[in-house]
Amino acid sequence: MAALTGSLIAGNAGINVPAAVKEALAKKYPNAAKVTWEMEKGNYEANWGGKSGEDTSVVFTPAGAFVEEVDAMPVSQLPTSVAAYVKAHYQGSKILEAGRVTDAAGKKMFEAEIKGKDLIFDESGKFIKVD
């Protein structure tokens, strides 16, 4: 397994990813390739896929527990209520990136990035929180 997980790591930016995290990624996402790592709120975020290398992002705790997966999606596919919320609360701001979020419990949400913040919405497009 060490040889397999070692091949998954690309562009760590000096991040020392624990073995438990690498193993959890390899087990849950065996086809992940050219993975880059970054820290997110004390957890480890693995990114891979697509032209940007960030079509799929997954977050694990330092112990290797799965936190969430975010799959990039076109901004135009967000529920219309998301754009309406952004227009009403962040006048003049543009949604830069969007994603479908699935947390460890299987709950599905939407994420919209504006001005360096991630806005989280439920499946119907109702605002939940700023992350």
C-alpha positions in Angstrom: 0.0 0.0 0.0 2.9 2.4 0.7 4.0 2.2 -2.9 0.5 2.9 -4.1 -0.2 5.9 -1.8 3.3 7.3 -2.5 2.4 7.5 -6.2 -0.8 9.5 -5.4 1.1 12.4 -3.9 2.1 15.2 -6.2 2.8 18.8 -5.3 2.5 18.5 -1.5 3.9 22.0 -1.0 5.8 20.7 2.0 2.8 19.2 3.7 3.5 16.1 5.7 0.4 14.0 5.1 0.0 11.3 7.7 0.0 7.6 6.5 -3.6 7.1 7.8 -4.8 10.0 5.6 -3.0 8.6 2.5 -4.3 5.1 3.2 -7.9 6.4 3.6 -7.7 8.3 0.3 -6.3 5.2 -1.5 -9.1 3.0 -0.1 -12.0 5.4 -0.7 -10.7 6.7 -4.1 -8.4 4.1 -5.6 -8.5 5.8 -9.0 -7.3 9.2 -7.7 -4.2 10.3 -9.6 -1.9 13.4 -9.6 -3.2 14.3 -6.2 -2.2 17.6 -4.6 -2.6 18.3 -0.8 -3.4 21.3 1.2 -4.4 22.0 4.8 -8.0 23.1 5.5 -8.9 24.0 9.1 -6.5 21.4 10.6 -7.6 18.7 8.2 -6.0 17.4 4.9 -7.6 18.2 1.6 -6.7 16.1 -1.5 -7.4 17.6 -4.9 -7.3 15.9 -8.3 -9.0 15.7 -11.7 -9.8 17.9 -14.6 -7.8 20.7 -16.2 -7.4 22.6 -13.0 -6.4 19.5 -11.0 -9.2 20.3 -8.6 -12.4 18.8 -10.1 -12.6 16.6 -7.0 -11.6 17.7 -3.5 -11.9 15.5 -0.4 -11.1 16.3 3.2 -9.9 13.9 5.8 -9.1 14.4 9.5 -5.4 13.8 10.6 -6.6 10.3 11.8 -7.9 9.5 8.3 -11.7 10.0 8.9 -13.6 11.2 5.9 -15.1 14.7 6.3 -16.5 15.7 2.9 -16.2 15.5 -0.9 -16.7 18.5 -3.2 -17.2 17.9 -6.9 -16.7 21.0 -9.1 -19.7 22.0 -11.2 -20.5 24.8 -13.6 -21.8 27.9 -11.8 -24.8 27.9 -14.2 -26.0 24.6 -12.7 -26.4 26.0 -9.2 -30.1 26.4 -8.1 -31.4 29.8 -9.1 -32.0 30.7 -5.5 -28.2 30.6 -4.9 -27.6 33.3 -7.5 -30.5 35.3 -6.0 -29.0 35.1 -2.5 -25.6 36.2 -3.7 -27.1 39.1 -5.6 -29.1 40.2 -2.6 -26.4 39.8 0.1 -23.1 40.3 -1.9 -24.0 43.0 -4.4 -21.7 43.2 -7.4 -20.0 39.9 -6.4 -19.6 37.1 -8.9 -19.7 33.4 -8.0 -16.2 32.3 -8.9 -16.5 28.5 -8.4 -19.3 26.1 -7.5 -19.4 22.6 -6.2 -21.6 19.7 -5.0 -20.8 18.8 -1.5 -21.4 15.5 0.2 -20.5 15.2 3.9 -19.6 12.1 5.9 -23.2 11.4 6.7 -24.2 11.6 3.0 -25.9 15.0 3.3 -25.8 16.8 0.0 -25.2 20.6 -0.3 -24.0 23.2 -2.7 -21.0 25.4 -2.3 -20.5 28.8 -4.1 -17.2 30.7 -3.8 -17.3 34.5 -3.7 -14.6 36.9 -2.5 -12.5 34.1 -1.0 -15.5 32.7 1.0 -17.5 29.5 0.5 -21.2 30.0 0.9 -23.0 26.7 1.7 -26.6 26.0 0.6 -28.8 23.0 1.1 -30.0 20.7 -1.7 -32.9 23.1 -2.5 -30.6 26.2 -2.6 -31.5 27.6 0.8 -28.5 29.4 2.4 -27.0 27.5 5.4 -23.7 29.2 6.3 -20.5 30.9 5.3 -17.7 28.3 5.6 
